[in-house]
Amino acid sequence: MSRLRDRVAIVTGAGRGLGRSYALRLAREGAKVVVNDLGGGLHGERGDGTPADDVVREIREAGGQAIANGDDVADWEGAHRLVQAALDAFGDVDVLINNAGILRDRMLVNMTEQEWDDVVRVHLRGHFCPTRAVAAHWRARAKENPGPRDAVLIHTTSISGLFGSPGQANYASAKSGIATFAYECHLELNERLGVRSYAIGPSARTRLTESSPAAVEAVAKPEAGFDFFDPDNVSPFVVWLASAGCGAPSGTVYTVEGDEVTVVQPWTRGPRIKAGDSRWTLEQLDQAWPELFGQAGAHA
Ligand SMILES: NC(=O)c1ccc[n+]([C@@H]2O[C@H](COP(=O)([O-])OP(=O)(O)OC[C@H]3O[C@@H](n4cnc5c(N)ncnc54)[C@H](O)[C@@H]3O)[C@@H](O)[C@H]2O)c1
């Protein structure tokens, strides 16, 4: 029950759903938790911060330590206030879980500019701003106090972002970008600052999935047996990644659903053709492409 004793964790969008489950589980394992949530409506409209306060109350009643923060994670100043709140309350930050999210599903031909911008903002910018704020703190900390650290970033991608999903061009594009962002964080922060960076694509029954007519039946609670889509099934893996000394290689991406964790294999270069020290002609390409795609097979 004390895997995360003395660690400070920020969880964004932790007033509900998956983030709430992570925050409660982190606190049970001894972490001091900053529960961020702007208390937004399903489509990202501002609320009253109540869900974050409720989670903090639940953690404290169980004997844990937590504070609430109601900032918008996609707001530059707000994200800096969030990290500062952790430093003021607990003196440091060891773990940032970027989880806050919204949906505005619509087929591409009907999607509005606002629907595109809102989703890309909350997810992609909402990952960048808190990460940027905490990374600046980690760099300053490393300068003041060189030595091994074990800081952790856990970002939230999704199966739509990794494999595509009709009606979610905004969401899938942002989530795909987040998987790449996780790898970028690994490249820039792992060796230099000792930060491990991961992305997970969860599946769970939350307000988000229950709002989607396509998903609501699929994630329903069964009358008996293992409740595959309970958000609490995702938390152990997230808490394990966040724990000090966890050996999961930095820069990796996972799907986490029910009782299953899958490593997602990254983009790789496939078969190739070469023109031979000269620029391709269109006629040569006419000739060569069947060979290229023949080699690539189903992977193309
Ligand atoms: N539930 C799933 O099956 C599933 C699948 C794939 C990915 N995800 C991702 O998991 C994350 C959590 O989703 P969930 O299903 O728990 O949804 P949820 O709606 O239950 O919780 C998301 C929380 O984020 C908060 N939030 C939204 N915008 C915010 C902002 N700008 N700043 C601060 N807080 C904000 C909301 O108020 C809400 O409480 C999201 O990133 C989502 O895209 C979920």
The ligand as an ORCA input file, in Angstrom:
! r2SCAN-3c Opt
* xyz 0 1
  N     -12.966      6.210    -21.534
  C     -12.328      5.618    -22.547
  O     -12.651      4.495    -22.979
  C     -11.178      6.312    -23.209
  C     -10.623      5.735    -24.353
  C      -9.516      6.326    -24.938
  C      -8.987      7.476    -24.377
  N      -9.567      8.041    -23.275
  C      -8.969      9.257    -22.744
  O      -8.853      9.153    -21.345
  C      -8.912     10.462    -20.777
  C      -9.945     10.497    -19.674
  O     -11.222     10.314    -20.236
  P     -12.500      9.781    -19.436
  O     -13.064      8.713    -20.276
  O     -12.157      9.498    -18.024
  O     -13.466     11.060    -19.577
  P     -14.292     11.928    -18.515
  O     -15.131     12.876    -19.298
  O     -14.968     11.024    -17.523
  O     -13.165     12.731    -17.720
  C     -12.407     13.741    -18.332
  C     -12.258     14.883    -17.339
  O     -11.420     15.897    -17.934
  C     -11.879     17.166    -17.498
  N     -11.411     18.202    -18.425
  C     -11.815     18.392    -19.706
  N     -11.169     19.440    -20.247
  C     -10.323     19.918    -19.284
  C      -9.385     20.985    -19.252
  N      -9.179     21.756    -20.325
  N      -8.688     21.189    -18.114
  C      -8.893     20.404    -17.014
  N      -9.781     19.390    -16.992
  C     -10.486     19.138    -18.120
  C     -13.403     17.025    -17.498
  O     -14.011     17.994    -16.650
  C     -13.589     15.576    -17.005
  O     -13.837     15.516    -15.611
  C      -9.202     11.417    -21.943
  O      -7.989     11.972    -22.402
  C      -9.789     10.500    -22.980
  O      -9.644     11.017    -24.281
  C     -10.648      7.488    -22.680
*
